Amino acid sequence: MDTASTNLDATPRVSKQFRLQWEEAQQSWVLLYPEGMVKLNGSAGEIMKRCTGMATLKEIVADLESSFDAHGLTKDVLGFVEVAKKQRWIEV
C-alpha cells in the first residue's frame, strides 16, 4: 500500500457523509450513515476520533503514541488513513 500519498502535515476529518460516535450497545466507535453503520475496531476508532480537521497526521500519531505508550505507529496510521480515504470515511 502506498502511504506516501498522504502527507504527515495533512489534517484529516471525518467525512460529512458519516457521523462518528461511541455506540454503547456495540462497545465500540461506529460510523453512521443513512444506509447503515460501520463498526470500527479499537485501533480504527482511536484514529478516527482524532480526525477532527484540527490535528495533523503527525500530531495524531504523536498523540496515539503518547496515549498508548507505543512507538513507531506512523506506518500503521498512514495505512489506515489510506483505507479510510478509499472508503470515503475521512477527507484529507
Buried (B, 14 or more C-beta within 10 A) or exposed (E): EEBEEBEBEBBBBBBEEBEBEEBEEEEBBBBBBEEEBBEBEEBBBBBBBBBEEEBBBBBBBBBBBEEEEEEEBBEBBBBBBBEBBEEEBBBB
